[in-house]
Amino acid sequence: MHNRRSSRPNTTADRTDVPGPSPRSPRTPGPRSRRARTVGALLVSAALLVSACSSGTTTTSAGAAAEAALAALPRATPATLTPYYAQKPKWRSCGVTGFECTTLKAPLDYAKPDDGDIRLAVARKKATGPGKRLGSLLVNPGGPGGSGVGYLQAYAGIGYPAEVRARYDMVAVDPRGVARSEPVRCLSGPKMDAYTQTDVTPDDQRETDGLVDAYQRFAAGCGARSPKLLRHVSTVEAARDMDIARAVLGDAKLNFVGASYGTFLGATYAGLFPDRAGRLVLDGAMDPSLPARRMNLDQTAGFETAFQSFAKDCVQQPDCPLGTKGTTTTAVGRNLKAFFGKLDARPIPTGDADGRRLGESLATTGVIAAMYDEGAWAQLREALSSAMKENDGAGLLVLSDSYYEREADGNYANLMFANAAVNCLDLPAAFDTPDEVRKALPAFEKASPVFGEGLAWASLNCAYWPVAATGEPRRIEARGAAPIVVVGTTRDPATPYRWARALAAQLSSARLLTYEGDGHTAYGRGSACIDSTINAYLLRGTPPTDGKRCS
């Protein structure tokens, strides 16, 4: 679903998921890319939160997850992997002042290291001082599919607290299949345009067939353009790649800040290598024990919670197109849903050079994109006003394009492709058939009268994936790991607060830190309490008291 982490500065993924790419971290307004394992916009959305079970086995899979826990790998590095751990990086200029880059190798298949390598892009900005260097701090913005290198250069390497950057070498890796690390490719720009405009609230069998066809064409494109890679972009493999990076950087333990989907990546690392887990901050946490259908349903409810906060604020503003003071949040939701219905019947102009009009799917993605950061609410009000009062869909199209990471030239970044590839490999599909979706519609629409229908149908896309899932829902305990800080935001749309509580309950050494507020993730978003608490942990190794709350 839509689990993307959005970068603070406006750069278009934790997480990250509508017909169209999902994720993410969104890349909407904000300096981070928080897309947590989401659906990625409605279409890709579903692929993002793909952590359920298939063939109606959701309950069984959830029960199994309650019993199964991720097992730690042997402490000794296998001889077959020694050459990877012994690499000597050759750092070079990145073309961005203050940063240097290198490329590392990892086995494409850890079970068969002789079958070939995958190249991983790595960037760093050395500690600026003063103070004793604390080693490397690896950062990940979420998605899956968010570029760690891009996030580092655009935000973390220059925007993290100065005292943190003074003591740590700030480092990022583009996970396998993402951005500069042999990216997964699926569709051309024009084909992606068609995909993102697919109707994800089918009214009849013809429209249902059209949605299924869109999912099938997307999956076929990924299978044709990245056939071998699709089998080896799992979160477990990406976490093992991080351990190679840790060793090559010369660190005995991994220090890590992960947002949205990055929390799943960091928790997986801790589960596999508990003795090598250093200071880990998991911000906007995911619950790895949930099957996909439940995860998507929880996220749907999360977006409804965020929308209600937006609705309450909107009606207090003079430019709110969805109601005035006294209008209930329920009525605001009905008004937005009615507007989506009009767009479904008759898309409106956007002035787009490629002739795209704003239909229900693109408009819904635009609204969802703005739910990630309350700083985008004013922009959303303006975009909705233009669309609803002036028949001008340009503003909502901008928000949607930022979420999908559509470039000005009509091409798309790799985020949505990688998002689906990782999600569909990590967990069995939430639904296998349209009939299963129809049966689940009442539950999704109850969770969110505004977004439920579209997010339910978005959860179908992994059913047609060309590669079978290799992962399953599992608890992560990481027994023996040093204290890990798990951060949850009470009204987070993409990673509901309950997931943070669940992950903190699973991790044997977790300390839960709560931000009472809106938006996706908490670190670096304006709370002095959150920032000072995390800084104390990163700089002095002092974790917060379990259950600490900030506002």
N, C-alpha and C positions, 0 to 999 in steps of 0.2 A: 504494500500500500504506500501511502505517502510518508515515508519515513526519512526524509532527507534533511540533512543539516544545512542550514543556509548560512553562508558566510556573512559576516557582519557587513563589510563593505559590499556594496552591490556588485557581486560577481556571479551571478548565477550559481550541498551532499552529501551528515550522518547524515542518506537512511534509504528515507527512505526510504510511489506509486500510483489512469484513464486511458482510453485508447490513445495511446501516445505514450511516450516515455513517462517514466515515473519521476526510494532513492533513494533525501537527500536533505549528500547530507539533505528552503529551497534555495535555490540560487535565486532568491528573490532579494528583496532589499535586506541587506545585512551583511556584515563582513564575514561571515563564515559560511560554509556551505553545508548546512546541517540537513541532511536528508537521511533519515534513519531508515530503515529498511522498509520503505513504503511502497506504495503502489506506484508511484512515480507519476502521477498525473493520472488520470483515471486509467488509461489503458495499461501503461507500464506499471501503474500502481499496483495492480494486482500482483504483478510479478515481484514487486518489492517486498510485499509482506508475505511472501510465499513461504510460510512455515507451517503449513498444516499437513493434514494427511489427505490422501487421495481416496477415491472410491467410498466416500462416506465413512471412513474409519477415523474420523476426527476424535471421537471419544476414546477409542482404543489407543490411538497414538498419544493422546494426552495422558492417559493412564500409564502407558509405558514410560513416558518421559518422567513421570513422578518417581519411577523406580530407577531409571537409567541415569548415570552421571558421566560426564566426559572424563575419560581416564587420562592420567598424566603419561607422557612418553618417558622412556628410560632416560636416566640422567646422562649416561655416556652417549656421546655422539657416535653414530654408526660410522665405521671406516669408509663406507661408500659415500658419506656426506662430508668427510674431512676436507676435501679440496674446496668445497664451497665455503666452509667456515674459515679456511685459511687464506681467502682472497685478500689481495692488497689493493685497495681502491686507488684509482688515479683521478684525483680531483682536478677539475678544470673550471673555467669561468662559465657561468650560466647565461651571461649576457644581461643579468640583473645585478645591479650594484650591491655588493656585500654578500652575495650568495655564490656557492660553488656546487658543482654537480658531478656525479659519477654514475656508472652503470655496474650493477652487480649481477651475478648469475645465480640462478636457483634451478633445481631439477624440475622439469615440467611435471614429472610424475615421481613423487617421493618414494613410491613403492618400486619404481624402476628407474633409478637415477641415470642409467646408461641410455635411456631412450631419448635423451636430448635436454637442452636447457631452455629456460625462459629468461629474458633480460629485464631487469628491474631498474627503473629510474629512481635515483636518490638525490636529494638536495639538502644542503645544510647552510646554516649561518653560524659561524663560530661565536662562542661566548665573548661578550664585549668587555666583561670586567666592570668594576673591580670585584674582588672577592674570589675565593677559591672555586675553581671550576668543579661542577658536580657531575660532569659527564654529558651524555646526550639526552635530549628530551624529544622523543618521537611523537609526532602529532598526526591525527587522522580526522578529517572533517565529516566522515560519514558517507551515506549513500545507500547501499553500496554503489560504487562508481565515482565517488567524489575524488578528485585529484589531490593527493596529499602534497605534491610538489607545488601545484598552483595555490593551494591554501596557505602553504608555508610562505611563499613569495609575496602573496597578496595581502596576507593578514598576520598569521602567527609569528613570522619572523620579524615583523615590524610593529605589530599591534599587541602582542602579549605584554604583560607587565614588564617594565624595564628591569626590575630586580630579578625576574626569572630569566630574561634573555641575557643578563649579565653573567649568570652563573652556569647556564647550560648552553651547549651547542644545540641550536634548534634544528631538528632533522625531520624529513618526511620522505616516505616511499610511496610511489604510485603503486597500489596493489596490482598483482598480476591481472592482465586483461583491462586495465584502466589507463586512460590518457597516454602517458609516454611509455608504459610498460606493456608493450605488445597488445594494444587495445582490441577488444572485441568489436567487430563491425557487423552491422545487420542490414540497414536500408540506406539508400541514397536520400539526399535532402527532399526531393519531390515525393518520394515514396513515404518518407517520414511525415511530411505534411499531410498526406492522405490518411496516414495511420492516426495522427493526433486528432483528426477531425471525425473519426469514426464515431457513430452514435453508440454510446454505452448505456443507454436506457431504452433498449428495443421495445417497440410497441406491438410487434407482430412477428410471425415466423420469418418474414423476409428480412426484417431488420436484425433478428437474431442470427440468421445465416450470414448476414453481412459482418456482424461483429466476430463471429467464429472465423470467418474467412480472413478478417484482418489479423487476428491472433495467429492463424496458421501461416499467413504470409510473413509476418514478423519473425516467427520461429524458423521458418524455412530460410529466410534471409540470413539469420544468424548461423544456422547450420551450414549454409553454403559458403559463407565468407569466413567463418572461424571454426571449421569442423573439429579440429584437434584440440584447440584451446578451450572450447566449451566444456570439455570433460575435466578441466583442471583449473577452475577459477573459484574453488570453494573457499569459505572462510577459514577452514582448518588449514588449507594449503597456504593461504595468505598469512596466517599467524605463524606458520613454520618459516615462511620467508622473513618475517620480522626477526626471528631468532638468528637467522644468518646475518641480517643487517646488524643486530646487536653485537654479535661476535666480531664482525669486520670493523665496526666502529671502536672496538676495544673496551666495551662495557661489560662488566661482570653481570649486571642486572639490567633489565629493560625498564626505563622510566618512560611513561606514556600518558598522553592526554587524548582520549578518543571521545567524539561526540556522536550521538545518535547511533547509526549502525556501527560507528567506531567503538561503541561500548561493547557490542557483541564481539568485535574483532579483539579488543583488549581482554575481555573476559575469557575468550577462547584461548588466547595466549597464556593467561594465568592458569587455565585448566590443564593445558598441555605442558607448561613449564613452570610450575608453582615455585620451584626453588630459584628461578631466574627472574621472577616478577619483582620489580623494584617499587617505585612510587607510581601507582596507576590511578588515574582519575577517569572515571567513566560517567560522562555527563549527558543526560538525556537517555537513560538506560533502557535497554531492551530485555525482555524475559526470554531466555533461550529455551525454556521448557515448554513453550506454547506451540501447538500445531498451527499451521497457517490460517485455517479458517477462524480459529479463536483470535489469533493475532490481528487479522484483518477486521474482525468484529470490534475488538477493543479499540483499534485505531479509528474506526468509524465513529465510535462514541467519543473518542478524543477530539476529533474534528468538530463534532457537534458542541462539545464543551467550549472549545475555542470560539466557535461561531456565536454562541450565546454571549460570550464576553464581548465580542465585536458588536453584536446587536445592541447590547445594553449601552455601549459607548456611542454607537452610531446615532441612536435616536436622541442623544443629548446634543448632537452637533447640528448646526443650521443647514449643512449641505448633505444631510443623510437622505438618500433617495428611497429608502425602504420603510420610512416611518418618521413620526415626530414624537416629542415628549409625550409619554403616556402609552405609546404603542408597545404592546407586549413583545417579548422575544419570540413567542410562538407566531405572532402575526408577522413579525419581520421575516421569519423563516418562510412563512407561506408566501409572502410577497416575492422573496427571492426565487423560490421554487416556481412560482407562476411566471416570473421573468424567464427562467430557464426553459419553461414549457413553450413560451413564445419563440425563443431562439431555436428550439427543436423543430418547430414548424416552419420558421422563416428566419434564417441567419441574416445578420445585418452587415453593412459595409464596414471595412476597417481602414481603407486607404492603402492596404498592403500591396507592395509592388508585384507580388506573385499572385495577386487576385484572391487571397484567402478572405473569407467572410467569417464572422463570429457566430458560431453555432453553440449549441448547448455544451458540447464537450470542451471546447476551448475556453468558454466562459467559466465553466465549473473549475477547470484547472487554474484559471487566473484567480478565482476567489480562494481556492485552496492554497495557492502559493502565498497569498497574503496572510493566511492564518498562522504561518510559522513565526511571524515577528509582528508584535503590536505596533512597531514603528512603521509598518506598511499600511495600517488601517486608513490613514488619510488618503493615501494613493488609491486604495481600493474604493473609498467613497467617491472620489473624483472619477475613477474609471466607470463605476456603476452609474453615476449620474449622467455621464456622457452617453453611455449605452442606452439607458432607460429613457432619458429625456430628449436626447438629440440624435438617437439612432446611429451613434458613432461607437464602434466596437474597438477602436484603436488602443485605448487604455487597457482594457482587459486582455487584448492580444499581447501587449507588451509584458504583462504579468505572466501570461501563459508561456510565452517564448522564453522568459527568464527561467521559468521552472524547467522547461525542456532543454534549456541551453541551446537554443536555436541561434545560430550566428546571423549577422546582417546579410551574409551572402547566400542564405538559405540552407546552408549545411548545419548539421547538428554535431555537438560535441559527443564524446563517447559515453557520457554518463548514463543515458537511458538504456543503451545496449548492455553495458556492463551490469547495470542494476538488475535487469531481467536475468542475465546469465548467472550471476551469483545467487540470486534468490531462488531461481528454479533448480539450481544444483544443490543448494543447502537444505531444502525441505521439499517433501512431496506437495503437489498442488493442492490448493484449498478446495477446489471443485474439479470434477472430471467431466461434467456434462452440463449443458444449459438447464436441464431439468433439476439438477442439484441446486443450481443457483436460484431457480424459481422457488424451490421449497424453502430456501433460506431467506428470501426477500423480506418476509415479515420481521424477522429478527434484526436485519440490517436497517430496515426503515424505522423500526422502533428505536434503534440506537441513534439514528440520525434521520429525521424526516427530510432534511435538506439534501444530504449527501449519500444516504444509505443505499438507494437503488443503484446509483452509478458505481459506488465502491464495491458492491456485491458482484456486479457483472465484471468489474475490473479484476476481481479475484479469480477469474476463469482462465487467464492467459497462460499459466504454466501447464495447463492440461495438454497443450499442444507442443510442448517443448521437445526438441529433437534428441535430447540427452536425458537419461533417467536421473532422478535425484540420488545423490550419494549420502546426504545428511539426513538427520531426523531430529525431532525435538529432544533436547537433553538438558538436565540440570547441570550447572557448572559449580563445583564446590571449591576447587583450587586449594585443597588442604595443604597446609604448610606455607602458603604464600604470606608475605608481609601484608600489613594493613592496606586495604584497597578502598578508595573513596568512591562511593556510588552517589551520583547527584540526580535528583528528580525535581521537576517543576510541576506544581499542583495542577496547572491548567495547560499543560503541554499538549498540543494537538496530535503530534506524530508519534510520540512515545509517552503514552499515558502514565501518570504518576504511579499507578499500581504496578507497572513494570519495574520501576526503580525499587519499590518495596520488595517485589518478588526476587529480583536479582540480589539485593542486599541480604535477603534471607537465605539464598542459596550459597553465596560465597562465604566460606568459613571465616574469613578475616575482614569482611566488609564493614564499613562505617557509612551509614546512610546520612546524606546531607540534603535537606529539603529547601527548595526555593518556593515561597508562596507567591505565585504570580502567573503571568501570561507568557506565551511564547515558547519556542522550542530551544531547550538547553538553558543553562544559567551562567556559566563562567564567562566573564567579559561582557555581560549584558547590562551592567549598571548597578548591580548590587554590591556595595562595599563589603557587606557581610560575607557573601559567597566568595568574592575575589580574595579577600584577606585570609579566609579560611583555607582555600585551596593553595594560595601562595605559601602559607605557613607549612603546609604539608609538603609541597614541592621543594621548598628551600631548606626546611629544617627537619623534615621527616615526621612532623607532628600531625597525626591525623585528628580530625574533629571527634568530639564525643558522638557516639552513635545516636542518631535521632535529632541532631542539631537542626534547627529551623531558622531560615533567614527570610527577609522580605525586602 
